[in-house]
Amino acid sequence: MHLKKGLNVQVISGNHKGLSGKVLDVFPKKKKAIVEGVNFRKRSVRPTQENPSGGFIEREAPLHISNLMVLNGDKVTRVGYKKLEDGRKVRISVKTQEEI
């Protein structure tokens, strides 16, 4: 999977095209990720002791990972892999060949 928690990504297609944010959570089996500040949905909440009135809250919903690309600096890039001399495998930016 080319996305990991904490990476900065940009939405490349869909209703939220052009928006960017940090990956909050990744679901590899579903091939989805939650991005901070993108794809808000309203959820109804039951009354609890912390929220006695209940009501509606807005929170981020998952997006398919095919609609997201990694941001390296301020440009989107694909993710590649490279083996170092000491045997470690690292993720690199395909455009700039820099380690992510």
N, C-alpha and C positions, 0 to 999 in steps of 0.2 A: 504494500500500500504506500502511495507516495505522500500521504498526509500523516502528520503526527500532531499530538496535542501540543499547543503552544506556538505552532507556526503561524505566520501571517499569510493569509490567502486572499485571492480576489475571485469574485464570482464572474465567470466568463460567458454564461448563457442563462436565460430564464428571466423571470420578472425582476430579479434583483441584480441584473447585469451591471458590472462596474463598481459595485460596493465591495469593500474589503474589511477584514477584521481578523481577529485571532481565533484559532481553532480551540473550542472549549472542550469538546469531546468527540471521539471517533468510534464508530460502530462497524468494525471490519466485516462481520457476517452480513450485515444489511447494506454495506457499501455506502454509508451515509456519515455525515459529520455535522456538528453544530458549530456555527460561526457566530462570534460575538457581534451583536448589533444588526444581524441580517435575518430575514424571514421570520418576523414576529407573528405569533398566533395568539388569539385570546383563549384562555382556559377558564372554566368555571371552577371555583374553589369552595369547598364546604366550610362552614364556620368551624374554627378551632379556637383553642385558648389564646394562641398568638394572634389570630385574625378573627375576632368574634363576629364580625359582620359578614364574613365570606365574600362572595362577589366574583368579579372577573379580574384576572391578571393577564398581562401580556408577557410572553417569554419566547425565546428562540426555538424554532422547530428545525429538525434535521434537513440538510440538503444532500442530494446525491453527489458523490465525490467526482463524477465526471464533469460536473458544472463548476469545479473549483481548480484553481492553479496557484502554485506557490509563488509568493512575492519574494524576490531577492533585491533588496534595496527598494526601488519603486517600480521595477519592471517584473512582469510575470515570466516564469521560466518553467521548463520541464525539469524533472528530477532524474538524474542518472546516478550510477554507482561506479566506484573506482576502488581498486585494492591498493593499499599503501605498501611500502617496502617491508614494514614490520608485520604484514599479514592482516591488518585491520581493513574492513570494508566500510567506506564512508559514502555519504550521499553528497552529490555535487550538483551544481547548477549547470545545465546543458549549455546555456548561452555563454556564461563567463568562465566555466570550468573551476569555479570557486567552491570550497566546501560549505555546505549549508549547516 
